[in-house]
Amino acid sequence: MAKLTEDRVETRPYGEWASPLSPGDLAQGTRKVEQICLDGGAVYWVESRPDEGGRSAIMRWTPETGADDATARWFSARTTVNSYGGGAMAVRDGLLVFTRYEKTAFPKTADQRVHLATNGRMPKPITPHGAVTYADFAIDPGHGVVYAVMEEADLITNGQPTQSLVALDLAGERPPRILAEGGDFYASPRLSPDGTRLCWITWNYPSMPWEGTHLWVADIDPSGALRDARMVAGTPAADVNPLSNPVLQNAMRFSDEAIVNPVWSPDGTLYAVSDRIEIGGDHWANICKLAGDTLVPVTRETAEFAPPAWRLGGASFGFAGPDRIVATVTRGGLWSLVTIILSTGEMTEIDTPFTSISHLHLGDGHAVFLAGSFTDVPAIYRMSLETGALTRVRSTGPSPDPALAACLAAPEALTYASGPDGTARAHAFYFAPKNPRFQAPEGEKPPLVILIHGGPTAAASATLDMTIPFFTSRGFAVVDVNYRGSTGFGRAFRRAMYGNWGKVDVEDCLGVVAALVARGDVDPYRIVSRGGSSGGYTTLALATFTDQLSAAASYYGISNLEMIAKITDKLEAHYAELLLGPYPMASKLFRARSPLFHAARIDCPIILFQGTEDPVVPPEQAHVMIDALNAAKRPYAYTFYEGEGHGFRKARSIVESLEKELSFYGTFLGFTPADSLHRPQIFNVESDDTT
């Protein structure tokens, strides 16, 4: 792109800049990597494709053949275990197993039979029909089985589908055999290198996988049965604050150590990430190894070596030899790659251009991972452990062309004062408006989009999220908030959310707005908020309980916290209670923090987007909010998308919702977008221009 001269820069109001990034660009050719596996020198992965209706395709890459589909286009590898899925595939020595996702007549689940493919042959089912789903596989060719987590929709335990650890017959001739049961959740079955031991993770309500888990190990006898199953890590809290949330107290009495991502070393020693180690008065998720029946720290960093385990099949470190670990680590919201020498404890950062790294696997002298930066799209990379040379295996979308690249920049990392007395601290990434073709009229300040991540036990993305330049290249400022409750900043920061959902997240959004307004960066009268899931809830809370917003966009957001305490998916059945308090005893607090019950206080227009098949935030959450907005005569718009779940997967849904959102902002912030957009029907306004 030629260098722009000053006379080619056009003056237009913020919001009306013409962007090189269209709404369609955010879906066309954009893929999401859901899992990566290695089989010798071959790289396998599952990618979701919006342009194929959200199909989760399995692909295979080798240095000799490049990348190609590993299964026919009518196969989709996706599991509904825990609703969030993950771990839908495994591969070993040319054997590929995966959970097939296909709509059927089953009333409680899609077709989730496990299929086996060998040497490129047509996959065949190895599990029977039924309202059952499977995930998180480990192939054991020596015993002719696949270890997996099984979830049975028709068998209810503690009010939710029952999970167990099972062995599936690779030949598909025998029914699944239950190996361990009785826990509410199972995850991460992993086979030792010599095939004689199996480890796995469990947790029970009301805990979550990032709050407290148990690590188990068992011997495998020649018949394939498990012997001497024993819990080796996951101790209860020594001291429990009697004044803390009773639900948190119960979780801490189950286990006060969150153990994830167990990995066997080449010599058969078990390693895992655990936050059991206290450093500087806080707990951080560090790599540990099993010594006897105790996890002892390998690293002692004020950093996190794994993200929260919302999905199964996670991988954040591995072995590059008997004495060397390669791992991902996050500090200050940014991820990097490190190498750890076990004999000396020396840890060295590996120089890469990335700020986000996940799905790390090691084998065949290489590390394979998904990585990206704030100025380039995520891609699967294969890195030589000897030379550090990088090969791009598969990009999630096209790299920015020169016109778009000129609109991209790394954000400013902010740490700022928050809370009523200003003593709390929160974090954010701030993206200023950027488009070299345009400038705003003198004296005009840009509108600000508050971007609120879901979770809330999650974090702001540290890679190129095309939604951000979609707004900044049109003249918006964007701030992506790591509010209290976010991960990557230690246990205390994450637990600050407990009992305070709808309070500390709202305070931290207000705090960053105040900081940016005080610096003169944004227009205090043109602030909008957008978020999905829990981020949609915080957006609705900002619209209801503050006068900060000029407009709000909620994607499958929670309007009624009581409803989410009563009806949600298996994983989060008690999550709302952990974030607020025991239900129904804390019902007054649930109602006090629910936007639905205070719709008369909403003083900004709201647009709602919702999938009709969302198991996490059911469509009724949007329906009741629409009724409340109508009763309160508040301006609103909405769209329901058929066949979409918790997070939109189809190109049409992604494009149309973003177009309607931008049009909605233009209507109420007083600008005319440069794009030709789908326009939402807006209710409770007196203007022909809003239809």
C-alpha positions as CSV (number, residue, x, y, z in Angstrom):
1,M,0.0,0.0,0.0
2,A,1.4,3.4,-1.0
3,K,2.2,5.9,1.7
4,L,-0.8,8.1,2.2
5,T,-0.3,11.8,1.7
6,E,-2.1,14.4,3.8
7,D,-4.3,15.6,1.0
8,R,-5.7,12.0,0.6
9,V,-6.9,11.9,4.1
10,E,-10.7,12.5,4.3
11,T,-12.4,14.2,7.2
12,R,-15.5,12.4,8.4
13,P,-17.1,12.0,11.8
14,Y,-16.2,9.0,13.9
15,G,-18.4,6.1,13.0
16,E,-18.7,7.1,9.4
17,W,-15.3,6.1,8.2
18,A,-15.2,3.6,5.3
19,S,-13.5,0.4,6.5
20,P,-11.6,-2.1,4.4
21,L,-13.2,-4.8,6.6
22,S,-16.8,-5.6,5.7
23,P,-19.2,-7.6,7.9
24,G,-18.9,-10.4,5.4
25,D,-15.2,-10.6,5.9
26,L,-15.7,-11.6,9.5
27,A,-17.3,-14.9,8.4
28,Q,-16.2,-15.7,4.8
29,G,-13.2,-18.0,5.0
30,T,-12.9,-17.5,8.8
31,R,-12.5,-20.7,10.7
32,K,-12.2,-21.6,14.4
33,V,-9.7,-24.3,15.5
34,E,-11.4,-26.4,18.2
35,Q,-8.7,-29.1,18.8
36,I,-5.2,-30.2,17.6
37,C,-3.7,-33.7,17.8
38,L,-0.4,-35.2,16.6
39,D,0.3,-38.6,15.1
40,G,4.0,-38.8,14.4
41,G,4.8,-36.1,11.9
42,A,1.1,-35.7,10.9
43,V,-0.9,-32.8,12.4
44,Y,-4.7,-33.3,12.8
45,W,-7.2,-30.7,13.9
46,V,-10.9,-29.9,14.1
47,E,-12.0,-26.6,12.6
48,S,-15.4,-25.0,12.6
49,R,-16.4,-23.6,9.2
50,P,-19.1,-20.8,9.1
51,D,-19.4,-21.1,5.3
52,E,-20.4,-24.8,5.8
53,G,-23.1,-24.1,8.3
54,G,-20.7,-24.3,11.2
55,R,-19.6,-27.9,10.4
56,S,-16.6,-29.1,12.5
57,A,-14.3,-30.6,9.9
58,I,-11.3,-32.9,10.7
59,M,-8.2,-32.0,8.7
60,R,-4.8,-33.6,8.3
61,W,-1.4,-32.1,7.4
62,T,2.0,-33.7,6.7
63,P,5.1,-32.0,5.4
64,E,4.9,-34.1,2.2
65,T,1.2,-33.8,1.4
66,G,0.1,-30.5,2.9
67,A,-3.4,-30.0,4.4
68,D,-6.5,-31.8,3.3
69,D,-9.8,-33.0,4.9
70,A,-9.4,-36.3,6.8
71,T,-13.1,-37.2,6.5
72,A,-15.8,-36.6,4.0
73,R,-17.8,-33.3,4.1
74,W,-20.9,-35.0,5.6
75,F,-19.0,-35.8,8.8
76,S,-18.8,-33.2,11.6
77,A,-16.7,-33.9,14.6
78,R,-18.3,-32.2,17.6
79,T,-19.3,-33.3,21.0
80,T,-22.0,-31.9,23.3
81,V,-20.4,-33.1,26.6
82,N,-20.8,-30.3,29.2
83,S,-22.5,-28.4,26.4
84,Y,-19.2,-26.6,25.6
85,G,-17.7,-29.8,24.2
86,G,-14.1,-30.1,23.3
87,G,-11.9,-33.2,22.9
88,A,-14.1,-34.5,20.0
89,M,-11.2,-36.4,18.4
90,A,-8.1,-38.5,19.0
91,V,-5.5,-40.1,16.7
92,R,-2.8,-42.7,17.2
93,D,-0.8,-44.8,14.8
94,G,-3.2,-44.0,12.0
95,L,-6.3,-44.7,14.0
96,L,-8.7,-41.8,14.1
97,V,-11.7,-41.7,16.5
98,F,-14.2,-38.9,16.7
99,T,-17.6,-38.0,18.0
100,R,-19.9,-37.4,15.1
101,Y,-22.4,-34.5,15.3
102,E,-25.5,-35.0,13.3
103,K,-29.2,-34.0,13.9
104,T,-31.4,-37.0,14.7
105,A,-34.7,-37.7,16.2
106,F,-33.2,-38.1,19.7
107,P,-35.1,-35.7,22.0
108,K,-32.2,-34.8,24.2
109,T,-29.1,-34.9,22.1
110,A,-27.8,-35.0,18.5
111,D,-26.3,-38.2,17.0
112,Q,-23.1,-38.4,19.1
113,R,-21.9,-41.9,18.1
114,V,-18.1,-42.4,18.2
115,H,-16.7,-43.3,14.8
116,L,-13.4,-45.0,13.8
117,A,-11.5,-44.3,10.6
118,T,-8.3,-46.2,9.6
119,N,-6.0,-45.5,6.8
120,G,-8.3,-43.1,5.1
121,R,-11.2,-45.5,5.0
122,M,-14.9,-44.5,5.5
123,P,-15.5,-43.9,9.3
124,K,-17.7,-46.5,10.9
125,P,-19.5,-46.2,14.3
126,I,-18.1,-48.1,17.3
127,T,-20.8,-47.1,19.8
128,P,-24.5,-47.8,19.7
129,H,-27.4,-45.4,19.1
130,G,-28.7,-43.6,22.1
131,A,-29.0,-40.3,24.0
132,V,-25.4,-40.6,24.9
133,T,-22.3,-38.5,24.0
134,Y,-18.6,-39.0,24.3
135,A,-15.5,-36.8,24.5
136,D,-11.8,-36.5,25.6
137,F,-10.4,-39.7,24.1
138,A,-7.2,-41.7,24.7
139,I,-6.6,-44.6,22.3
140,D,-5.1,-47.8,23.8
141,P,-4.3,-50.2,20.9
142,G,-2.7,-52.6,23.3
143,H,-6.0,-53.4,25.0
144,G,-8.1,-52.6,21.9
145,V,-10.0,-49.8,23.6
146,V,-10.6,-46.0,23.6
147,Y,-10.8,-44.4,27.0
148,A,-13.4,-41.6,27.0
149,V,-15.8,-39.5,29.1
150,M,-19.4,-40.6,28.6
151,E,-22.5,-38.5,29.3
152,E,-25.9,-40.1,29.4
153,A,-28.8,-37.7,28.9
154,D,-31.5,-40.1,30.1
155,L,-29.7,-41.1,33.3
156,I,-29.9,-38.3,35.8
157,T,-27.6,-37.7,38.8
158,N,-27.9,-34.6,41.0
159,G,-30.4,-33.3,38.5
160,Q,-28.1,-33.5,35.5
161,P,-27.0,-36.0,32.9
162,T,-24.7,-38.7,34.3
163,Q,-21.0,-38.8,33.5
164,S,-18.6,-41.7,33.8
165,L,-15.2,-42.9,32.6
166,V,-15.5,-45.6,30.0
167,A,-13.6,-47.9,27.7
168,L,-15.0,-48.2,24.2
169,D,-14.3,-51.3,22.1
170,L,-12.1,-50.2,19.1
171,A,-13.8,-53.0,17.0
172,G,-17.3,-51.7,17.9
173,E,-18.3,-55.3,18.9
174,R,-18.9,-54.7,22.6
175,P,-20.8,-52.0,24.5
176,P,-19.0,-49.3,26.4
177,R,-17.5,-50.6,29.7
178,I,-17.7,-48.3,32.7
179,L,-14.3,-47.9,34.5
180,A,-15.1,-45.2,37.0
181,E,-18.4,-43.6,38.1
182,G,-19.9,-41.7,41.0
183,G,-18.4,-38.3,40.3
184,D,-20.3,-35.4,38.7
185,F,-17.6,-34.8,36.1
186,Y,-14.8,-36.7,34.4
187,A,-12.0,-35.4,32.2
188,S,-8.6,-36.0,30.7
189,P,-8.1,-39.8,30.6
190,R,-4.4,-40.1,29.7
191,L,-2.5,-43.4,29.1
192,S,1.0,-43.8,30.4
193,P,3.8,-44.4,27.8
194,D,4.1,-48.0,28.7
195,G,0.3,-48.6,28.6
196,T,0.1,-49.9,32.2
197,R,-1.5,-46.9,34.0
198,L,-4.3,-44.5,33.4
199,C,-4.9,-41.1,35.0
200,W,-8.0,-38.9,34.9
201,I,-9.5,-35.9,36.6
202,T,-12.9,-35.5,38.4
203,W,-14.8,-32.8,40.2
204,N,-18.1,-32.6,41.9
205,Y,-20.7,-29.9,42.4
206,P,-20.6,-27.1,43.3
207,S,-17.0,-26.9,42.1
208,M,-15.8,-25.9,38.7
209,P,-12.7,-27.3,36.9
210,W,-10.7,-24.1,37.6
211,E,-11.8,-24.1,41.3
212,G,-11.1,-27.6,42.7
213,T,-10.5,-31.0,41.1
214,H,-9.2,-34.5,42.0
215,L,-6.4,-36.3,40.1
216,W,-6.7,-40.0,39.9
217,V,-4.3,-42.8,38.8
218,A,-5.0,-46.5,38.3
219,D,-3.1,-49.6,37.1
220,I,-4.4,-51.4,34.0
221,D,-4.2,-55.2,34.3
222,P,-3.8,-57.5,31.3
223,S,-7.5,-57.8,30.9
224,G,-7.9,-54.1,30.6
225,A,-9.6,-53.6,34.0
226,L,-8.5,-50.8,36.3
227,R,-6.9,-51.8,39.5
228,D,-5.9,-49.8,42.7
229,A,-7.6,-46.6,41.6
230,R,-6.4,-43.9,43.9
231,M,-6.8,-40.2,44.3
232,V,-3.3,-38.7,44.3
233,A,-4.0,-34.9,44.4
234,G,-6.8,-32.5,45.1
235,T,-6.8,-31.9,48.8
236,P,-9.5,-29.9,50.6
237,A,-8.8,-26.4,52.0
238,A,-7.1,-26.4,55.4
239,D,-8.9,-23.2,56.4
240,V,-12.3,-22.0,55.0
241,N,-13.5,-18.5,55.7
242,P,-16.9,-18.9,57.4
243,L,-17.9,-15.5,56.1
244,S,-17.4,-16.3,52.5
245,N,-20.0,-17.5,50.0
246,P,-21.3,-20.9,51.4
247,V,-21.2,-22.4,47.9
248,L,-17.5,-21.5,47.6
249,Q,-16.9,-23.0,51.1
250,N,-18.4,-26.3,49.9
251,A,-16.3,-26.2,46.7
252,M,-13.2,-25.6,48.8
253,R,-14.1,-28.5,51.1
254,F,-14.2,-30.8,48.0
255,S,-10.8,-29.6,46.7
256,D,-8.9,-26.4,47.1
257,E,-6.6,-27.1,44.1
258,A,-7.5,-26.8,40.5
259,I,-5.6,-29.5,38.6
260,V,-5.8,-29.6,34.8
261,N,-3.9,-31.0,31.8
262,P,-2.2,-34.1,33.2
263,V,0.7,-35.2,31.0
264,W,3.0,-38.3,31.4
265,S,6.7,-37.8,30.9
266,P,8.7,-40.1,28.7
267,D,9.9,-42.0,31.8
268,G,6.3,-42.4,33.2
269,T,6.2,-39.6,35.8
270,L,2.9,-37.8,35.9
271,Y,2.9,-34.0,35.6
272,A,-0.1,-31.5,35.7
273,V,-0.9,-27.8,36.1
274,S,-2.1,-27.0,39.6
275,D,-2.7,-23.8,41.6
276,R,-1.9,-25.5,44.9
277,I,1.3,-23.5,45.3
278,E,1.2,-20.1,47.1
279,I,3.4,-17.4,45.8
280,G,3.5,-13.9,47.1
281,G,0.3,-14.3,49.1
282,D,-1.6,-15.6,46.1
283,H,-2.1,-18.9,44.2
284,W,-1.0,-19.3,40.6
285,A,-1.5,-22.2,38.2
286,N,2.0,-23.7,37.9
287,I,3.4,-27.0,36.5
288,C,3.8,-29.7,39.1
289,K,4.9,-33.3,39.1
290,L,3.6,-36.2,41.1
291,A,6.0,-37.4,43.8
292,G,4.5,-40.3,45.7
293,D,0.9,-39.1,46.3
294,T,1.8,-35.4,46.3
295,L,2.1,-32.8,43.6
296,V,5.3,-30.8,44.0
297,P,6.1,-27.6,42.0
298,V,8.3,-27.6,38.9
299,T,7.7,-23.9,38.3
300,R,7.1,-21.1,40.8
301,E,5.9,-18.2,38.7
302,T,3.4,-15.4,39.3
303,A,1.9,-16.5,36.1
304,E,-0.6,-19.1,34.8
305,F,0.4,-22.1,32.7
306,A,-3.1,-23.1,31.6
307,P,-6.4,-21.3,30.9
308,P,-9.7,-22.2,32.6
309,A,-10.9,-25.6,31.4
310,W,-14.3,-24.6,29.9
311,R,-13.8,-27.2,27.1
312,L,-12.4,-30.7,27.3
313,G,-9.2,-31.8,25.5
314,G,-7.0,-28.9,26.6
315,A,-3.2,-29.0,26.2
316,S,-0.8,-26.4,27.5
317,F,2.6,-28.1,27.9
318,G,4.4,-31.2,26.9
319,F,7.8,-33.0,26.8
320,A,10.5,-32.2,24.2
321,G,12.7,-34.9,25.8
322,P,13.3,-36.5,29.2
323,D,14.6,-33.3,30.8
324,R,12.8,-30.6,28.8
325,I,9.3,-29.2,29.0
326,V,7.8,-26.7,26.5
327,A,4.8,-24.8,27.9
328,T,2.5,-21.9,27.3
329,V,2.3,-19.2,30.0
330,T,0.3,-16.0,30.5
331,R,1.4,-12.8,32.3
332,G,-0.6,-9.6,32.2
333,G,-3.1,-11.1,29.7
334,L,-0.4,-12.0,27.1
335,W,0.7,-15.6,26.3
336,S,4.2,-16.7,25.5
337,L,6.1,-20.0,24.9
338,V,8.8,-21.2,27.4
339,T,11.2,-24.1,27.8
340,I,11.9,-25.6,31.2
341,I,15.0,-27.7,32.0
342,L,13.9,-30.1,34.7
343,S,17.3,-30.9,36.1
344,T,18.2,-27.3,36.7
345,G,14.8,-25.6,37.0
346,E,15.9,-23.0,34.4
347,M,13.0,-21.5,32.4
348,T,13.7,-19.6,29.2
349,E,11.2,-17.7,27.0
350,I,11.2,-18.8,23.4
351,D,11.2,-15.8,21.0
352,T,8.1,-15.8,18.9
353,P,5.9,-13.0,17.4
354,F,2.8,-14.3,19.2
355,T,0.8,-12.9,22.1
356,S,-1.7,-15.8,22.1
357,I,-0.7,-19.5,22.2
358,S,-2.9,-22.5,22.8
359,H,-3.5,-26.2,21.9
360,L,0.2,-27.0,22.4
361,H,1.4,-30.5,21.4
362,L,4.9,-31.8,21.0
363,G,6.3,-34.7,18.9
364,D,8.6,-35.6,16.1
365,G,11.0,-32.9,17.1
366,H,8.5,-30.2,16.8
367,A,5.9,-28.1,18.8
368,V,2.5,-27.6,17.2
369,F,0.2,-24.9,18.5
370,L,-2.5,-22.4,17.6
371,A,-1.1,-18.8,17.8
372,G,-1.7,-15.3,16.8
373,S,-1.0,-11.7,17.6
374,F,-2.9,-8.4,17.7
375,T,-2.0,-7.8,14.1
376,D,-2.4,-11.2,12.5
377,V,-5.0,-13.9,12.5
378,P,-4.6,-17.1,14.6
379,A,-3.0,-20.0,12.7
380,I,-1.7,-23.5,13.4
381,Y,2.1,-23.4,13.5
382,R,4.7,-26.2,13.5
383,M,8.0,-25.1,15.2
384,S,11.3,-26.9,15.0
385,L,12.5,-27.5,18.6
386,E,16.1,-27.5,17.3
387,T,16.1,-24.3,15.2
388,G,12.9,-22.5,16.2
389,A,11.9,-22.3,12.5
390,L,8.1,-21.8,12.1
391,T,5.9,-23.4,9.4
392,R,2.3,-22.1,9.1
393,V,0.2,-25.2,8.8
394,R,-3.3,-23.6,8.5
395,S,-4.6,-20.1,9.0
396,T,-8.0,-19.5,10.5
397,G,-8.5,-16.9,7.8
398,P,-6.7,-14.7,5.3
399,S,-4.0,-12.5,6.6
400,P,-4.8,-8.8,6.6
401,D,-4.3,-7.2,3.2
402,P,-2.3,-3.9,3.1
403,A,-5.4,-1.8,3.4
404,L,-6.5,-3.6,6.6
405,A,-3.0,-4.0,8.0
406,A,-2.7,-0.2,7.9
407,C,-5.7,-0.1,10.3
408,L,-4.2,-2.6,12.8
409,A,-2.1,-1.8,15.9
410,A,-1.3,-3.6,19.1
411,P,-3.4,-2.2,22.0
412,E,-2.3,-0.2,25.0
413,A,-2.3,-2.4,28.1
414,L,-4.0,-0.6,31.0
415,T,-4.1,-1.2,34.7
416,Y,-6.4,1.2,36.4
417,A,-8.2,2.1,39.7
418,S,-11.7,0.7,40.2
419,G,-14.3,0.2,42.8
420,P,-16.2,2.7,45.0
421,D,-13.1,3.9,46.8
422,G,-10.6,3.4,43.9
423,T,-8.5,0.9,45.8
424,A,-9.3,-2.1,43.5
425,R,-7.3,-2.7,40.3
426,A,-8.5,-4.1,37.0
427,H,-6.9,-4.5,33.5
428,A,-7.8,-3.8,29.9
429,F,-6.6,-3.6,26.4
430,Y,-7.3,-0.2,24.8
431,F,-7.6,0.1,21.0
432,A,-7.7,3.7,19.6
433,P,-9.5,4.4,16.3
434,K,-7.2,3.8,13.4
435,N,-7.8,4.2,9.6
436,P,-5.1,6.2,7.7
437,R,-7.7,7.2,5.1
438,F,-9.7,9.2,7.5
439,Q,-9.6,11.8,10.3
440,A,-12.3,13.2,12.5
441,P,-13.4,16.8,12.6
442,E,-11.3,18.9,14.9
443,G,-12.4,18.6,18.5
444,E,-14.5,15.5,18.1
445,K,-13.9,12.6,20.5
446,P,-14.6,9.0,19.3
447,P,-17.4,6.8,20.6
448,L,-16.2,4.0,22.8
449,V,-17.2,0.3,22.6
450,I,-16.8,-1.6,25.9
451,L,-16.0,-5.2,24.9
452,I,-16.9,-7.6,27.7
453,H,-15.6,-11.2,27.4
454,G,-17.8,-14.1,28.3
455,G,-17.2,-16.5,31.2
456,P,-16.9,-14.6,33.4
457,T,-14.1,-17.0,34.3
458,A,-12.2,-16.2,31.1
459,A,-10.0,-13.4,29.7
460,A,-9.9,-10.8,27.0
461,S,-8.4,-12.2,23.8
462,A,-4.7,-11.6,23.1
463,T,-4.9,-12.2,19.4
464,L,-6.5,-10.5,16.4
465,D,-10.2,-10.5,16.9
466,M,-11.6,-9.0,13.7
467,T,-14.5,-7.6,15.5
468,I,-12.2,-5.0,17.1
469,P,-10.7,-3.5,13.8
470,F,-14.3,-3.7,12.4
471,F,-15.1,-1.0,14.9
472,T,-11.7,0.9,15.2
473,S,-11.4,1.2,11.4
474,R,-14.8,2.9,11.4
475,G,-13.8,5.4,14.0
476,F,-14.7,3.8,17.3
477,A,-12.4,3.3,20.2
478,V,-12.6,-0.2,21.8
479,V,-11.6,-1.3,25.3
480,D,-11.5,-5.0,26.0
481,V,-11.8,-5.4,29.8
482,N,-10.2,-8.0,32.1
483,Y,-12.5,-7.2,35.0
484,R,-12.1,-8.8,38.4
485,G,-13.1,-12.4,37.9
486,S,-11.0,-12.8,34.8
487,T,-8.2,-15.4,34.6
488,G,-4.5,-15.0,34.2
489,F,-4.0,-12.7,37.1
490,G,-4.0,-15.1,40.0
491,R,-6.6,-16.9,42.2
492,A,-7.4,-13.8,44.3
493,F,-8.3,-11.7,41.3
494,R,-10.5,-14.5,39.9
495,R,-12.3,-15.1,43.2
496,A,-13.0,-11.4,43.6
497,M,-16.0,-12.1,41.4
498,Y,-17.5,-14.7,43.9
499,G,-20.6,-13.1,45.5
500,N,-20.0,-10.0,43.4
501,W,-21.2,-10.9,40.0
502,G,-23.0,-7.9,38.5
503,K,-21.0,-5.6,40.8
504,V,-17.3,-5.8,40.4
505,D,-17.5,-6.4,36.6
506,V,-19.8,-3.4,36.3
507,E,-17.5,-1.3,38.5
508,D,-14.4,-2.3,36.4
509,C,-16.2,-1.3,33.2
510,L,-17.1,2.1,34.7
511,G,-13.6,2.5,36.0
512,V,-11.9,2.1,32.6
513,V,-14.4,4.5,31.0
514,A,-13.6,7.0,33.7
515,A,-9.9,6.6,33.1
516,L,-10.3,7.0,29.3
517,V,-12.6,10.0,29.6
518,A,-10.2,11.6,32.1
519,R,-7.4,11.3,29.6
520,G,-9.5,12.9,26.9
521,D,-9.5,9.7,24.7
522,V,-13.2,9.2,24.2
523,D,-16.6,10.9,24.1
524,P,-18.3,10.5,27.5
525,Y,-21.7,10.8,25.9
526,R,-21.3,8.1,23.3
527,I,-20.4,4.9,25.2
528,V,-21.8,1.5,24.1
529,S,-21.3,-2.0,25.5
530,R,-21.3,-5.3,23.7
531,G,-20.8,-8.9,25.1
532,G,-21.9,-12.5,24.8
533,S,-23.1,-14.9,27.4
534,S,-21.8,-13.6,30.8
535,G,-20.5,-10.5,28.8
536,G,-24.1,-10.1,27.6
537,Y,-25.3,-10.1,31.2
538,T,-22.7,-7.4,32.2
539,T,-23.8,-5.4,29.2
540,L,-27.4,-5.6,30.3
541,A,-26.4,-4.7,33.9
542,L,-24.6,-1.6,32.7
543,A,-27.6,-0.6,30.7
544,T,-29.9,-1.2,33.8
545,F,-28.0,-0.1,36.8
546,T,-25.8,2.7,35.5
547,D,-26.4,5.8,33.3
548,Q,-23.2,5.3,31.4
549,L,-24.4,3.8,28.1
550,S,-25.9,5.3,25.0
551,A,-26.7,1.9,23.5
552,A,-26.0,-1.8,24.3
553,A,-25.7,-5.1,22.3
554,S,-26.3,-8.4,24.2
555,Y,-25.4,-11.6,22.4
556,Y,-27.2,-14.6,24.2
557,G,-26.9,-12.7,27.4
558,I,-28.4,-13.5,30.8
559,S,-31.3,-11.2,31.8
560,N,-32.7,-13.3,34.7
561,L,-30.1,-14.7,37.1
562,E,-32.8,-16.7,38.9
563,M,-33.5,-18.5,35.6
564,I,-29.9,-19.4,35.1
565,A,-29.7,-20.8,38.6
566,K,-32.7,-23.1,37.8
567,I,-32.2,-24.0,34.1
568,T,-28.8,-24.2,32.4
569,D,-26.3,-26.8,31.1
570,K,-24.6,-29.5,33.2
571,L,-21.3,-27.7,33.5
572,E,-22.8,-24.5,35.0
573,A,-25.6,-26.0,37.0
574,H,-24.2,-24.4,40.2
575,Y,-21.9,-21.8,38.7
576,A,-24.4,-18.9,39.3
577,E,-24.5,-19.9,42.9
578,L,-20.7,-19.8,43.1
579,L,-20.8,-16.3,41.6
580,L,-23.6,-15.0,43.8
581,G,-24.7,-17.3,46.6
582,P,-26.8,-20.4,47.4
583,Y,-30.1,-20.5,45.7
584,P,-32.9,-20.1,46.7
585,M,-31.6,-18.7,50.0
586,A,-29.9,-15.8,48.0
587,S,-33.0,-15.3,45.8
588,K,-33.2,-11.6,46.8
589,L,-29.7,-11.1,45.6
590,F,-30.3,-12.9,42.3
591,R,-33.3,-10.7,41.7
592,A,-31.5,-7.5,42.8
593,R,-28.7,-8.2,40.2
594,S,-31.1,-9.3,37.4
595,P,-31.7,-6.7,34.7
596,L,-35.1,-8.3,33.9
597,F,-36.6,-7.2,37.3
598,H,-35.4,-3.6,36.9
599,A,-36.2,-3.0,33.2
600,A,-37.9,0.3,34.1
601,R,-34.5,1.6,35.1
602,I,-33.0,1.0,31.6
603,D,-32.2,4.3,30.0
604,C,-30.5,3.2,26.8
605,P,-31.6,1.3,23.7
606,I,-30.7,-2.4,23.7
607,I,-30.4,-4.9,20.8
608,L,-30.6,-8.6,21.6
609,F,-29.2,-11.6,19.6
610,Q,-30.1,-15.1,20.5
611,G,-29.7,-18.7,19.2
612,T,-32.8,-20.9,19.3
613,E,-30.9,-24.0,20.4
614,D,-28.7,-22.5,23.1
615,P,-28.4,-24.9,26.0
616,V,-26.4,-22.6,28.2
617,V,-28.5,-19.4,28.0
618,P,-31.9,-20.7,26.8
619,P,-33.9,-18.5,24.4
620,E,-36.4,-17.8,27.2
621,Q,-33.8,-15.4,28.7
622,A,-34.3,-13.2,25.6
623,H,-38.0,-13.6,25.4
624,V,-38.6,-12.4,29.0
625,M,-36.3,-9.5,28.5
626,I,-38.2,-8.5,25.3
627,D,-41.5,-8.6,27.3
628,A,-40.0,-6.5,30.1
629,L,-38.6,-3.9,27.6
630,N,-42.1,-3.7,26.0
631,A,-43.8,-3.2,29.3
632,A,-41.3,-0.5,30.2
633,K,-41.6,1.1,26.8
634,R,-37.9,1.1,26.3
635,P,-36.3,1.1,22.7
636,Y,-35.1,-2.3,21.7
637,A,-34.5,-4.6,18.7
638,Y,-33.9,-8.3,18.6
639,T,-33.1,-11.3,16.3
640,F,-33.4,-15.0,17.0
641,Y,-31.2,-17.3,14.8
642,E,-32.6,-20.7,14.0
643,G,-30.3,-23.6,14.7
644,E,-27.7,-21.5,16.5
645,G,-26.4,-22.5,20.0
646,H,-24.2,-20.7,22.5
647,G,-22.0,-18.8,20.1
648,F,-22.9,-18.3,16.4
649,R,-21.3,-20.7,14.0
650,K,-23.1,-19.9,10.7
651,A,-21.9,-17.2,8.3
652,R,-25.3,-15.7,7.9
653,S,-25.8,-15.3,11.7
654,I,-22.3,-13.7,12.2
655,V,-22.7,-11.2,9.3
656,E,-26.3,-10.2,9.8
657,S,-26.0,-9.7,13.6
658,L,-22.9,-7.5,13.2
659,E,-24.6,-5.4,10.5
660,K,-27.6,-4.9,12.6
661,E,-25.5,-4.0,15.6
662,L,-23.6,-1.3,13.7
663,S,-26.8,0.1,12.2
664,F,-28.4,0.2,15.7
665,Y,-25.4,2.2,17.1
666,G,-25.7,4.6,14.2
667,T,-29.3,5.2,14.9
668,F,-28.8,6.2,18.5
669,L,-25.3,7.7,18.4
670,G,-26.1,10.0,15.6
671,F,-23.9,8.8,12.7
672,T,-24.6,7.2,9.3
673,P,-22.4,4.1,8.7
674,A,-20.6,4.1,5.3
675,D,-21.8,0.5,4.7
676,S,-25.0,-0.9,3.2
677,L,-26.3,-2.8,6.2
678,H,-29.1,-5.0,7.4
679,R,-31.2,-2.8,9.6
680,P,-33.0,-4.1,12.6
681,Q,-36.6,-3.3,13.4
682,I,-36.5,-1.1,16.4
683,F,-39.5,-1.0,18.8
684,N,-40.8,1.7,21.1
685,V,-39.4,4.6,19.0
686,E,-41.4,7.1,17.0
687,S,-39.4,7.3,13.8
688,D,-39.8,5.8,10.3
689,D,-36.0,5.8,10.0
690,T,-35.6,3.0,12.5
691,T,-37.3,0.2,10.5
